């Protein structure tokens, strides 16, 4: 499943593949970011994963592990998107 990501504050988005996703975070790659970086992510879930309901999500998190070309990000907050707009109060993982 594809995921779009960028380092928070940068303008360029990159597309790569999800390796694993859970309610608390995501592993994706190939990617090149520094451990500790704040990362913005856009991805679509096809099934419910904890509080993440099916659909498009925008998440903010921190890169907690970078190994080879894979990046593990722990979510700080996720929002479910409906018709391109964030739905307040849904899918928070705080």
DRENTORVO-266785 format. One line per field, with one value per residue (C-alpha): residue number from 1; residue in three letters; z, y, x negated. Coordinates in Angstrom, 3 decimals, decimal comma. Layout:
N
seq [NUM|...]
type [ALA|...]
w [Z|...]
v [Y|...]
u [X|...]
***
This chain:
94
seq [1|2|3|4|5|6|7|8|9|10|11|12|13|14|15|16|17|18|19|20|21|22|23|24|25|26|27|28|29|30|31|32|33|34|35|36|37|38|39|40|41|42|43|44|45|46|47|48|49|50|51|52|53|54|55|56|57|58|59|60|61|62|63|64|65|66|67|68|69|70|71|72|73|74|75|76|77|78|79|80|81|82|83|84|85|86|87|88|89|90|91|92|93|94]
type [UNK|UNK|UNK|UNK|UNK|UNK|UNK|UNK|UNK|UNK|UNK|UNK|UNK|UNK|UNK|UNK|UNK|UNK|UNK|UNK|UNK|UNK|UNK|UNK|UNK|UNK|UNK|UNK|UNK|UNK|UNK|UNK|UNK|UNK|UNK|UNK|UNK|UNK|UNK|UNK|UNK|UNK|UNK|UNK|UNK|UNK|UNK|UNK|UNK|UNK|UNK|UNK|UNK|UNK|UNK|UNK|UNK|UNK|UNK|UNK|UNK|UNK|UNK|UNK|UNK|UNK|UNK|UNK|UNK|UNK|UNK|UNK|UNK|UNK|UNK|UNK|UNK|UNK|UNK|UNK|UNK|UNK|UNK|UNK|UNK|UNK|UNK|UNK|UNK|UNK|UNK|UNK|UNK|UNK]
w [0,000|-0,907|1,600|0,922|3,433|4,029|6,800|8,628|7,236|3,893|0,686|-1,216|-0,722|-1,434|-2,227|-0,977|0,368|3,766|5,268|8,383|10,073|13,528|15,689|17,165|14,113|10,665|9,073|5,480|2,874|0,984|2,479|3,669|6,771|9,982|13,242|15,425|12,454|12,622|9,663|7,975|6,330|4,000|3,537|3,099|5,361|3,835|7,199|10,770|12,709|16,331|16,203|12,550|10,529|6,828|4,559|3,954|6,929|7,529|10,442|12,199|14,027|14,937|13,202|16,077|14,091|10,780|9,592|6,099|3,925|6,308|8,655|11,743|12,759|16,042|15,517|17,561|15,934|13,033|11,373|9,077|5,871|4,276|0,798|1,363|4,672|8,158|10,414|13,860|16,739|14,672|14,726|17,279|18,644|21,378]
v [0,000|3,419|6,174|9,795|11,434|14,505|15,924|18,436|21,932|20,826|21,302|18,136|14,971|11,513|8,303|4,894|1,682|0,735|-2,289|-2,402|-0,143|-0,236|2,076|3,546|3,871|2,917|1,269|2,290|2,354|2,733|6,182|8,463|10,566|11,154|9,496|12,006|13,922|14,961|13,324|14,090|11,104|10,523|6,975|4,954|2,084|-0,491|-2,046|-0,796|-0,806|0,111|3,653|4,116|3,579|2,675|5,616|8,318|9,529|12,361|11,744|13,502|11,541|11,156|8,879|6,592|4,090|4,273|1,049|0,462|2,067|1,578|4,211|3,544|6,479|6,667|8,590|11,733|12,479|11,083|12,492|10,710|12,654|12,798|14,361|15,886|17,582|16,576|15,315|16,780|14,345|11,162|8,848|10,763|8,445|10,767]
u [0,000|-1,451|-2,206|-3,141|-5,480|-7,581|-9,693|-7,471|-7,913|-9,345|-7,379|-8,350|-6,259|-7,728|-5,855|-6,945|-5,372|-3,932|-5,668|-3,472|-0,926|0,648|2,720|-0,473|-2,718|-3,901|-6,934|-7,629|-10,349|-12,441|-12,897|-15,662|-14,987|-16,907|-15,931|-14,091|-12,634|-8,995|-7,201|-3,865|-2,135|0,811|2,098|5,277|6,409|8,733|9,636|10,058|6,773|7,522|8,928|7,876|11,046|10,993|10,252|7,647|5,571|3,165|0,795|-2,051|-4,704|-8,342|-10,866|-11,863|-13,928|-15,777|-17,414|-18,764|-16,090|-13,117|-11,666|-9,532|-7,321|-5,399|-2,150|-1,543|1,830|3,870|6,970|9,385|10,021|13,439|13,601|10,168|11,043|9,906|12,674|11,980|12,084|11,846|8,848|6,762|4,098|2,849]
***
